[in-house]
Amino acid sequence: MVFTITVSCAAGTVHAAIIGQTGRLCGVITIKVSRRADHALLLPIIRARSRAASPISSSSLLIMNSWFTNSVFLLFFFIKIFSTEAAPNYLFHDCPNTTLFNPNSTYQSNLNTLLSSLSSAATNSTSGFANTNAGQNPPDRAYGLFLCRGDVNNATCSDCVATGKTEILQRCPNQRVSVIWYDECMLRYSNQSIYSVMESSPSPILYNTAKVTDETRFMDLLGKTLNEAATRASAGGLEKKVAVAEANFTSLQKLYALAQCTPDLMASDCGTCLQSGIPKLPLGQQGGRVLTPSCNARYEFYPFYNTTVLQAPASPPPAAAPPPPAPVTGPKGKSNKTTVIIIAIAVPVGVGVVLLFLACCLRQRKVTKPYEVVREDQSSVNDITNAESLQYDFATIKTATDNFSHQNKLGEGGFGEVFQGRLPNGQQIAVKRLSQGSGQGAAEFKNEVLLVAKLQHRNLVRMLGFCLEGEEKLLVYEFVPNKSLDNFLFDPEKSKQLNWSRRYKIVCGIARGMLYLHEDSRLRIIHRDLKASNILLDSEMIPKISDFGMARIVVVDQTQANTNKIVGTL
């Protein structure tokens, strides 16, 4: 087994990235070194998965006399563990729960044929991409594709797709539409054609929790580096649309970036997909990636791809500093006279400009004061319009809910009513209609859109979109047929359906959703209104946490916070 070991150093930290001969990143060692009483404090953090050994999940702290000797020992130990390359590294999956297929149905047969065809295609693929379909009749026809990372070889690509073929059915059982991401590949299928169709949602975000030191300068450099990679990836051919870029952040730290699209996309669609995903990356983190069904982008402070396969263009040398301006010489007497004249003219002009500016500001303040509230509200609308969800027009929602008829009403909350509806494509939805004239409700609406649009988890209710037209503010969610948990807990007849096994599963599902909000999501979120009526139950009695109007974002290390009002259920 041959390994490529790339080592970089920065601020007392050593990064060693080990890449196997097939191009797969096997793991990373991060060593932090400090001196104390002539001893080196060595903290190895090893992250990887291996068939040859159990995954290492804990960190070990070693205090040793010789930093060099023990670093070499650690490196050999690391290589020994990964003498067999790691299995595909699972990242994320998405099951929209829009439509299900019945076991042993025609669609299931077509889907199995499709996945087998994709797995076979990956074995012989030279581009790391293939798409195909299975079945004759459109309702039961299955469409699918896979995309392998641009630097992995055929064996790694084939292994990843074969793993995804099995795992996607386990993670998304009976789903007509699903997508799964690994570090090495992406696999997706649908009951509708997905060929040459750009899809930028869902877009899960994964990131390194470590922060950079100079965030402002880093974000500027990161934007330029990712945009460079995205531009060159979009210009790729029909075989591959992938590019990398590198840039020096400090003399010891180098930034590595990769952008890739499915090669069936047009150049413009590839660019649109990447440019819509890159801004979603968190600010100031030392690494991160955005995943979508059509494209992906990633950056790190270590080479996470095979640099011999994907090579960045040479960086231009830093521009030379401009020479200092030549001193201006002249007769001393003339210079003094010129200075006096300039001061005599500049002072009155400067004072006049300042007075004129203040007068304009005061007048503008008087004129615009009545419109301050309107502008404030408009900024909220702009924030929501830029959210990651699909915006529906009011006419569509009105038709879907039969003009918000009483027969379609599911319930009523603190800030509005909830209606059942059906979209033109047959999909059932739940529509939360904000009560008009509720200032607090508008704030809750904005909060819920901006939060829920970024959350993806099986135990959180899925927001499909929103509507903002005039005074109407609507949230569109997946339809959950069994309504809320309180309908079962407090109903003498329905409560009989909640045996111990089902109650246990509901409790565990709620706990998983809360763990995601508190620890695993892109944002750390405190719900602040968790109660039985805000726990929805789908057709399989799987709990889904809902109503994020009172939720609050906290920073990762924050342990306490202040609030100026009481919220939640008392």
Beta strands, then each sheet from edge to edge (+ up, - down):
strand 1: 3-10
strand 2: 13-20
strand 3: 25-32
strand 4: 35-36
strand 5: 39-47
strand 6: 62-64
strand 7: 90-94
strand 8: 129-134
strand 9: 142-148
strand 10: 178-182
strand 11: 185-190
strand 12: 205-207
strand 13: 241-248
strand 14: 254-261
strand 15: 288-291
strand 16: 295-300
strand 17: 390-391
strand 18: 409-413
strand 19: 416-422
strand 20: 428-434
strand 21: 463-469
strand 22: 472-478
strand 23: 524-526
strand 24: 535-537
strand 25: 543-545
strand 26: 552-554
sheet 1: 1+ 2- 3+ 5- 4+
sheet 2: 1+ 2- 3+ 5- 6+
sheet 3: 7+ 10- 11+ 9- 8+
sheet 4: 12+ 15- 16+ 14- 13+
sheet 5: 17+ 21+ 22- 20+ 19- 18+
sheet 6: 23+ 26-
sheet 7: 24+ 25-
end
